[in-house]
Amino acid sequence: MDRVLSLTTFDEENQQNSLLAYWLSRPPEERIAEVERLRREYLCSLRGADPNGPPERLCRSLLLIERTGS
């Protein structure tokens, strides 16, 4: 199989890329939400977890240390 390489400018690529135009038309909040969804989906695939399952949370712990007078 031969490799095919084509060079374009960023302007040419932007004009041809309808997906880019779509996402640039969306509000920033929606774009960030989609990036977060993709990030979670990717991380879940690495761990073999269900992306629709409960989100993982950090474990919290508290250690109380009693200080004697100083």
C-alpha positions in Angstrom: 0.0 0.0 0.0 1.4 3.4 -1.0 1.3 6.3 1.4 -0.4 9.5 0.1 0.7 12.8 1.5 -1.0 16.1 0.7 0.1 19.5 1.9 -2.5 22.3 2.5 -2.5 25.6 4.3 -4.5 26.1 7.5 -6.9 28.4 5.6 -7.6 25.6 3.0 -8.1 23.1 5.7 -10.5 25.3 7.6 -12.6 25.9 4.5 -12.8 22.2 3.8 -13.5 21.1 7.3 -17.3 21.3 8.0 -16.9 19.7 11.4 -14.6 22.5 12.5 -17.1 25.1 11.3 -19.9 23.3 13.2 -18.0 23.3 16.5 -16.8 26.9 16.1 -20.5 27.8 15.7 -21.4 26.2 19.0 -21.2 28.1 22.3 -18.0 27.6 24.4 -20.0 25.8 27.2 -21.2 23.2 24.7 -17.7 22.7 23.3 -16.2 22.2 26.7 -19.0 19.8 27.7 -18.2 17.7 24.6 -14.5 17.7 25.3 -15.3 16.5 28.9 -17.6 13.8 27.5 -14.9 12.6 25.1 -12.3 12.6 27.9 -14.5 10.5 30.2 -15.2 8.1 27.4 -11.5 7.7 26.6 -10.5 7.2 30.3 -13.3 4.6 30.8 -12.2 2.7 27.7 -8.7 2.5 29.2 -10.0 1.1 32.5 -12.7 -1.0 30.9 -15.3 0.8 32.9 -18.8 1.8 31.8 -18.8 5.4 30.6 -22.5 5.7 31.6 -21.8 4.5 35.1 -21.3 6.6 38.2 -18.4 9.1 37.9 -15.3 8.2 39.9 -14.5 10.4 42.7 -11.3 11.1 44.7 -11.0 9.4 48.0 -11.1 11.8 50.9 -9.4 11.2 54.2 -8.9 13.2 57.3 -6.2 12.7 59.8 -6.4 14.7 63.0 -3.2 15.3 64.8 -3.3 16.7 68.3 -0.5 19.1 69.0 0.9 19.4 72.4 1.8 22.9 73.7 4.8 24.7 72.3 
